[in-house]
Amino acid sequence: MNSSKRERRILARQQQQKKRAAIFSIIVISALGLAAYLLAGAFFKAAPPPMAGNVIDVEAAMDGFSQYEIRVKAGEPVTIRLTSLDNTHHTDGGGKHQWAVDELGVDIIAPALGSSYATFTPQETGAYTFYCDICCGGRANPTMNGSLIVEG
């Protein structure tokens, strides 16, 4: 009888160890799955939505714009889609960026790691300065301005 009690105790201990191992495995797999989900969201961003017409994508980051010269035609609508590549941890501007042309009344502000757009129709030919005045030294920083050239 003594040996059967011992066998039952050993069997109960083994079952308890199996339960603990199963629970530990579930916790580890759940933690790894959550980490993979969060990392995938951080590294794989969805493409911006498609837009009709002449759409020009401009990216802005602390080191400047992705395009410093943009050419468009007078009398034709154009959409500028501005995307900020900086996150909210940037103390200068909080990750926001701007694309503005005073003479045309265009002022786009993209949120941190986000996009904004504006559609406008330039009427007069000429060269106009676009700029970001939110961060990075503003208009005085040569990497935060460029030329919008409106051709006939």
ABEGO torsion letter per residue (X at the ends): XAAAAAAAAAAAAAAAAAAAAAAAAAAAAAAAAAAAAAAAAAABBBBBBBBBEBBBBBBBBAAEBABABBBBBBGBBBBBBBBBABBAABABGGGBBBBBBAAAGBBBBBBBGBBBBBBBBBABBEBBBBBBAABGGEAABAAABBBBBBBX
